Amino acid sequence: MTSGHRPRKRFGQHFLHDEDVINRIVAAIAPKTGETLIEIGPGEGALTGPLLESPATLHVIEKDRDLAQLLPQRFADKKPFQVHCQDALLFDFHSIPGPLRIVGNLPYNISTPLLFHLLDSLECIRDMVLMLQSEVVDRLNAIPGKKAYGRLSVMVQSRCEVEKLFTVDPQSFTPPPRVKSAVFRLLPLNKPLCGIEDLQTFSEVVRQSFSQRRKTLRNSLKGLLTADEIESRGINPGARAEELSIADFAVLANLYHQQLIHSAGL
């Protein structure tokens, strides 16, 4: 059943309609009694309906005002759920008592900043079962030396286990996107990998390292660390960011963090 709502390109709307895919996503989530689910980008409610049949509590975040108004009407015969008519990029996930399970078909036009926003909220998140462009999911799983490996790979893998579950063809959506999609799971780690001392410093070192991919570390990290300081930790200052492991970034970030502490006299 559709709402008659016309997909809006500015919101990156591609409505899932494939029942087999919907069932596989719900099975991957496996909602249970006492859990709190937050669905991002419910659209016409393809996932919302099955999730409302589960014993979990459901919140949905929908930026499109028309859809946010239609959803409670469409599912008036099911149990109550809360609709947040907001931009997911600005949503305060800490405002809902956790631990939270984040689910949904994410708007592809804001996929990367939304993933970073979710990383900033990991303290209240138990896990995430999401769908994005298959290309982006491959970036999440990429290893050093591969073309797909970048800032997103490092930041996500340093904080979460990444599991690609299955791919989804464009024909499963209305309108069909131009790319294949993939469903994946993110499971937050109990603590960041590789002894990262300060997440903000780590994020800054990783961001600046990848800011211009063709630059070597001695150039991309200029202003943070000197070539001699980089080399003192056994890392080649002539290397490029895509050659470094998460452990390498942790070593550089911890060095920079200690320098900041020392300069502040702490």
Secondary structure as a PSIPRED ss2 file (coil, helix, strand):
# PSIPRED VFORMAT (PSIPRED V4.0)

   1 M C   1.000  0.000  0.000
   2 T C   1.000  0.000  0.000
   3 S C   1.000  0.000  0.000
   4 G C   1.000  0.000  0.000
   5 H C   1.000  0.000  0.000
   6 R C   1.000  0.000  0.000
   7 P C   1.000  0.000  0.000
   8 R C   1.000  0.000  0.000
   9 K H   0.000  1.000  0.000
  10 R H   0.000  1.000  0.000
  11 F H   0.000  1.000  0.000
  12 G C   1.000  0.000  0.000
  13 Q C   1.000  0.000  0.000
  14 H C   1.000  0.000  0.000
  15 F E   0.000  0.000  1.000
  16 L E   0.000  0.000  1.000
  17 H C   1.000  0.000  0.000
  18 D C   1.000  0.000  0.000
  19 E H   0.000  1.000  0.000
  20 D H   0.000  1.000  0.000
  21 V H   0.000  1.000  0.000
  22 I H   0.000  1.000  0.000
  23 N H   0.000  1.000  0.000
  24 R H   0.000  1.000  0.000
  25 I H   0.000  1.000  0.000
  26 V H   0.000  1.000  0.000
  27 A H   0.000  1.000  0.000
  28 A H   0.000  1.000  0.000
  29 I H   0.000  1.000  0.000
  30 A C   1.000  0.000  0.000
  31 P C   1.000  0.000  0.000
  32 K C   1.000  0.000  0.000
  33 T C   1.000  0.000  0.000
  34 G C   1.000  0.000  0.000
  35 E C   1.000  0.000  0.000
  36 T E   0.000  0.000  1.000
  37 L E   0.000  0.000  1.000
  38 I E   0.000  0.000  1.000
  39 E E   0.000  0.000  1.000
  40 I E   0.000  0.000  1.000
  41 G C   1.000  0.000  0.000
  42 P C   1.000  0.000  0.000
  43 G C   1.000  0.000  0.000
  44 E C   1.000  0.000  0.000
  45 G C   1.000  0.000  0.000
  46 A C   1.000  0.000  0.000
  47 L C   1.000  0.000  0.000
  48 T H   0.000  1.000  0.000
  49 G H   0.000  1.000  0.000
  50 P H   0.000  1.000  0.000
  51 L H   0.000  1.000  0.000
  52 L H   0.000  1.000  0.000
  53 E C   1.000  0.000  0.000
  54 S C   1.000  0.000  0.000
  55 P C   1.000  0.000  0.000
  56 A C   1.000  0.000  0.000
  57 T E   0.000  0.000  1.000
  58 L E   0.000  0.000  1.000
  59 H E   0.000  0.000  1.000
  60 V E   0.000  0.000  1.000
  61 I E   0.000  0.000  1.000
  62 E C   1.000  0.000  0.000
  63 K C   1.000  0.000  0.000
  64 D C   1.000  0.000  0.000
  65 R H   0.000  1.000  0.000
  66 D H   0.000  1.000  0.000
  67 L H   0.000  1.000  0.000
  68 A H   0.000  1.000  0.000
  69 Q H   0.000  1.000  0.000
  70 L H   0.000  1.000  0.000
  71 L H   0.000  1.000  0.000
  72 P H   0.000  1.000  0.000
  73 Q H   0.000  1.000  0.000
  74 R H   0.000  1.000  0.000
  75 F C   1.000  0.000  0.000
  76 A C   1.000  0.000  0.000
  77 D C   1.000  0.000  0.000
  78 K C   1.000  0.000  0.000
  79 K C   1.000  0.000  0.000
  80 P C   1.000  0.000  0.000
  81 F C   1.000  0.000  0.000
  82 Q E   0.000  0.000  1.000
  83 V E   0.000  0.000  1.000
  84 H E   0.000  0.000  1.000
  85 C C   1.000  0.000  0.000
  86 Q C   1.000  0.000  0.000
  87 D C   1.000  0.000  0.000
  88 A H   0.000  1.000  0.000
  89 L H   0.000  1.000  0.000
  90 L H   0.000  1.000  0.000
  91 F C   1.000  0.000  0.000
  92 D C   1.000  0.000  0.000
  93 F H   0.000  1.000  0.000
  94 H H   0.000  1.000  0.000
  95 S H   0.000  1.000  0.000
  96 I C   1.000  0.000  0.000
  97 P C   1.000  0.000  0.000
  98 G C   1.000  0.000  0.000
  99 P C   1.000  0.000  0.000
 100 L E   0.000  0.000  1.000
 101 R E   0.000  0.000  1.000
 102 I E   0.000  0.000  1.000
 103 V E   0.000  0.000  1.000
 104 G E   0.000  0.000  1.000
 105 N E   0.000  0.000  1.000
 106 L C   1.000  0.000  0.000
 107 P C   1.000  0.000  0.000
 108 Y H   0.000  1.000  0.000
 109 N H   0.000  1.000  0.000
 110 I H   0.000  1.000  0.000
 111 S H   0.000  1.000  0.000
 112 T H   0.000  1.000  0.000
 113 P H   0.000  1.000  0.000
 114 L H   0.000  1.000  0.000
 115 L H   0.000  1.000  0.000
 116 F H   0.000  1.000  0.000
 117 H H   0.000  1.000  0.000
 118 L H   0.000  1.000  0.000
 119 L H   0.000  1.000  0.000
 120 D C   1.000  0.000  0.000
 121 S C   1.000  0.000  0.000
 122 L H   0.000  1.000  0.000
 123 E H   0.000  1.000  0.000
 124 C H   0.000  1.000  0.000
 125 I E   0.000  0.000  1.000
 126 R E   0.000  0.000  1.000
 127 D E   0.000  0.000  1.000
 128 M E   0.000  0.000  1.000
 129 V E   0.000  0.000  1.000
 130 L E   0.000  0.000  1.000
 131 M E   0.000  0.000  1.000
 132 L E   0.000  0.000  1.000
 133 Q E   0.000  0.000  1.000
 134 S H   0.000  1.000  0.000
 135 E H   0.000  1.000  0.000
 136 V H   0.000  1.000  0.000
 137 V H   0.000  1.000  0.000
 138 D H   0.000  1.000  0.000
 139 R H   0.000  1.000  0.000
 140 L H   0.000  1.000  0.000
 141 N H   0.000  1.000  0.000
 142 A C   1.000  0.000  0.000
 143 I C   1.000  0.000  0.000
 144 P C   1.000  0.000  0.000
 145 G C   1.000  0.000  0.000
 146 K C   1.000  0.000  0.000
 147 K C   1.000  0.000  0.000
 148 A C   1.000  0.000  0.000
 149 Y C   1.000  0.000  0.000
 150 G C   1.000  0.000  0.000
 151 R H   0.000  1.000  0.000
 152 L H   0.000  1.000  0.000
 153 S H   0.000  1.000  0.000
 154 V H   0.000  1.000  0.000
 155 M H   0.000  1.000  0.000
 156 V H   0.000  1.000  0.000
 157 Q H   0.000  1.000  0.000
 158 S C   1.000  0.000  0.000
 159 R C   1.000  0.000  0.000
 160 C E   0.000  0.000  1.000
 161 E E   0.000  0.000  1.000
 162 V E   0.000  0.000  1.000
 163 E E   0.000  0.000  1.000
 164 K E   0.000  0.000  1.000
 165 L E   0.000  0.000  1.000
 166 F E   0.000  0.000  1.000
 167 T E   0.000  0.000  1.000
 168 V E   0.000  0.000  1.000
 169 D C   1.000  0.000  0.000
 170 P H   0.000  1.000  0.000
 171 Q H   0.000  1.000  0.000
 172 S H   0.000  1.000  0.000
 173 F E   0.000  0.000  1.000
 174 T E   0.000  0.000  1.000
 175 P C   1.000  0.000  0.000
 176 P C   1.000  0.000  0.000
 177 P C   1.000  0.000  0.000
 178 R C   1.000  0.000  0.000
 179 V C   1.000  0.000  0.000
 180 K C   1.000  0.000  0.000
 181 S E   0.000  0.000  1.000
 182 A E   0.000  0.000  1.000
 183 V E   0.000  0.000  1.000
 184 F E   0.000  0.000  1.000
 185 R E   0.000  0.000  1.000
 186 L E   0.000  0.000  1.000
 187 L E   0.000  0.000  1.000
 188 P E   0.000  0.000  1.000
 189 L C   1.000  0.000  0.000
 190 N C   1.000  0.000  0.000
 191 K C   1.000  0.000  0.000
 192 P C   1.000  0.000  0.000
 193 L H   0.000  1.000  0.000
 194 C H   0.000  1.000  0.000
 195 G H   0.000  1.000  0.000
 196 I C   1.000  0.000  0.000
 197 E C   1.000  0.000  0.000
 198 D C   1.000  0.000  0.000
 199 L H   0.000  1.000  0.000
 200 Q H   0.000  1.000  0.000
 201 T H   0.000  1.000  0.000
 202 F H   0.000  1.000  0.000
 203 S H   0.000  1.000  0.000
 204 E H   0.000  1.000  0.000
 205 V H   0.000  1.000  0.000
 206 V H   0.000  1.000  0.000
 207 R H   0.000  1.000  0.000
 208 Q H   0.000  1.000  0.000
 209 S H   0.000  1.000  0.000
 210 F C   1.000  0.000  0.000
 211 S C   1.000  0.000  0.000
 212 Q C   1.000  0.000  0.000
 213 R C   1.000  0.000  0.000
 214 R C   1.000  0.000  0.000
 215 K C   1.000  0.000  0.000
 216 T E   0.000  0.000  1.000
 217 L H   0.000  1.000  0.000
 218 R H   0.000  1.000  0.000
 219 N H   0.000  1.000  0.000
 220 S H   0.000  1.000  0.000
 221 L C   1.000  0.000  0.000
 222 K C   1.000  0.000  0.000
 223 G C   1.000  0.000  0.000
 224 L C   1.000  0.000  0.000
 225 L C   1.000  0.000  0.000
 226 T C   1.000  0.000  0.000
 227 A H   0.000  1.000  0.000
 228 D H   0.000  1.000  0.000
 229 E H   0.000  1.000  0.000
 230 I H   0.000  1.000  0.000
 231 E H   0.000  1.000  0.000
 232 S H   0.000  1.000  0.000
 233 R C   1.000  0.000  0.000
 234 G C   1.000  0.000  0.000
 235 I C   1.000  0.000  0.000
 236 N C   1.000  0.000  0.000
 237 P C   1.000  0.000  0.000
 238 G C   1.000  0.000  0.000
 239 A C   1.000  0.000  0.000
 240 R E   0.000  0.000  1.000
 241 A H   0.000  1.000  0.000
 242 E H   0.000  1.000  0.000
 243 E H   0.000  1.000  0.000
 244 L C   1.000  0.000  0.000
 245 S C   1.000  0.000  0.000
 246 I H   0.000  1.000  0.000
 247 A H   0.000  1.000  0.000
 248 D H   0.000  1.000  0.000
 249 F H   0.000  1.000  0.000
 250 A H   0.000  1.000  0.000
 251 V H   0.000  1.000  0.000
 252 L H   0.000  1.000  0.000
 253 A H   0.000  1.000  0.000
 254 N H   0.000  1.000  0.000
 255 L H   0.000  1.000  0.000
 256 Y H   0.000  1.000  0.000
 257 H H   0.000  1.000  0.000
 258 Q H   0.000  1.000  0.000
 259 Q H   0.000  1.000  0.000
 260 L H   0.000  1.000  0.000
 261 I H   0.000  1.000  0.000
 262 H H   0.000  1.000  0.000
 263 S H   0.000  1.000  0.000
 264 A C   1.000  0.000  0.000
 265 G C   1.000  0.000  0.000
 266 L C   1.000  0.000  0.000
